[in-house]
Structures are given as structure tokens and as C-alpha cells.
Amino acid sequence: MRLTPLALALLLYANQACAAEQQVEAYNTYLYPPFVRDGGGGLAAELVARLNVQLAGKYQLLLVNLPHYNVLVFHAGAAPPQLSAGDDLKGLRFGGVLGNRYG
């Protein structure tokens, strides 16, 4: 089973710490089989379940399925950057999935 495209599609964003485990949302934008199946399940849910076993005690991943147009921008710094023009993007790093078209 090859999970590389799904792993690249998952964007992790840290939430508030909860008990001993920190809850982290895992975003999936592949909303079609085999990544998401009617009635639940699919590769996205399976990957998150397996990662939760490996991360037990530290993190708990929560799967969030989002359409491409709802993908959020995340910033790892102390405060989010102020973006008002294209030049504000200079020096920032971006991630994407090979073969996808954005825009």
C-alpha cells in the first residue's frame, strides 16, 4: 500500500494541549476513493489511526477532510505574517502536492 501522496496532502496544525496528549488536526484534501470512502474509512482514516498508535502519549491526530478550496495557510512562527500584497510572500516557504494545480 502506497501512502506517499496522502502523507504529502496532510497538513498538521497544533491545537491546544489536552490532558497528556496534544491534539493535532490532520488535514486531508483527497476527498475521493481510496482516500475517503462512502460510509467512513479509507486510506486517510487508516493513516491517521496508525499514526495515532505510534504517537500515543504525546499526540492525538484528528482527521479533518477539506475540499481543496478550503485549504488553510499555516505559519510556524510566533505570529502569523501580515499578507496584503504579493511581495509579502517573499522569503516564506510553501508546500504543495506534485501534480496538483493551485489557483
C-alpha positions as CSV (number, residue, x, y, z in Angstrom):
1,M,0.0,0.0,0.0
2,R,1.5,3.4,-1.0
3,L,0.6,6.3,1.2
4,T,3.1,8.9,-0.1
5,P,0.6,11.1,-1.9
6,L,-1.7,11.1,1.1
7,A,1.1,11.8,3.5
8,L,2.1,14.9,1.4
9,A,-1.5,16.0,1.4
10,L,-1.9,16.0,5.2
11,L,-1.1,19.3,6.8
12,L,-0.7,19.3,10.5
13,Y,-1.7,22.2,12.7
14,A,-1.3,22.1,16.5
15,N,-4.3,22.9,18.7
16,Q,-4.4,23.4,22.5
17,A,-2.9,20.7,24.6
18,C,-5.4,18.3,26.0
19,A,-4.5,16.2,29.1
20,A,-1.3,14.2,28.4
21,E,-1.7,14.2,24.6
22,Q,-1.7,17.2,22.4
23,Q,-4.5,17.1,19.8
24,V,-3.3,17.9,16.3
25,E,-5.6,18.3,13.3
26,A,-4.5,16.3,10.2
27,Y,-6.0,17.9,7.1
28,N,-6.8,15.7,4.1
29,T,-7.8,17.2,0.7
30,Y,-8.2,14.0,-1.2
31,L,-11.9,13.6,-0.9
32,Y,-12.3,10.6,-3.2
33,P,-11.7,6.8,-3.0
34,P,-9.5,5.2,-1.9
35,F,-8.5,8.1,0.5
36,V,-12.1,8.6,1.7
37,R,-14.9,6.0,1.3
38,D,-18.6,6.4,1.5
39,G,-19.7,5.4,5.0
40,G,-16.4,6.3,6.5
41,G,-12.9,4.8,6.4
42,G,-10.4,5.0,3.6
43,L,-6.7,5.5,3.5
44,A,-6.8,8.9,5.2
45,A,-8.5,7.5,8.2
46,E,-6.3,4.4,8.2
47,L,-3.1,6.5,8.1
48,V,-4.3,8.7,11.0
49,A,-5.2,5.6,13.0
50,R,-1.8,4.1,12.5
51,L,0.0,7.3,13.3
52,N,-2.1,7.7,16.5
53,V,-0.8,4.3,17.7
54,Q,2.8,5.4,17.1
55,L,2.2,8.8,18.7
56,A,0.3,7.6,21.7
57,G,1.0,9.5,24.9
58,K,2.3,12.6,23.0
59,Y,-0.1,13.5,20.2
60,Q,-3.6,12.5,19.0
61,L,-4.3,13.3,15.4
62,L,-7.8,14.3,14.4
63,L,-8.7,13.8,10.8
64,V,-10.3,16.8,9.1
65,N,-11.4,16.3,5.4
66,L,-11.4,19.6,3.5
67,P,-12.1,20.4,-0.1
68,H,-9.1,22.0,-2.0
69,Y,-10.6,25.4,-1.9
70,N,-10.8,25.4,1.9
71,V,-7.1,24.5,2.4
72,L,-5.7,26.9,5.0
73,V,-2.3,28.6,5.2
74,F,-0.3,27.8,8.2
75,H,2.7,29.6,9.7
76,A,5.1,28.1,12.2
77,G,6.3,31.4,13.7
78,A,5.3,33.1,16.8
79,A,2.8,35.4,15.0
80,P,1.2,34.9,11.6
81,P,2.7,37.1,8.8
82,Q,0.7,40.1,7.6
83,L,-0.1,39.4,4.0
84,S,-1.6,42.2,1.9
85,A,0.3,42.0,-1.4
86,G,2.2,39.5,-3.4
87,D,5.6,40.9,-2.2
88,D,4.7,39.9,1.3
89,L,5.2,36.3,0.3
90,K,8.9,36.8,-0.4
91,G,11.1,34.7,1.9
92,L,8.3,32.4,3.0
93,R,8.2,28.6,2.4
94,F,5.3,26.9,0.8
95,G,4.3,23.2,0.4
96,G,2.2,21.6,-2.2
97,V,1.4,18.2,-3.8
98,L,3.2,17.4,-7.1
99,G,0.8,17.3,-9.9
100,N,-1.9,19.5,-8.3
101,R,-2.9,22.9,-9.7
102,Y,-3.5,25.6,-7.2
103,G,-5.3,28.8,-8.1
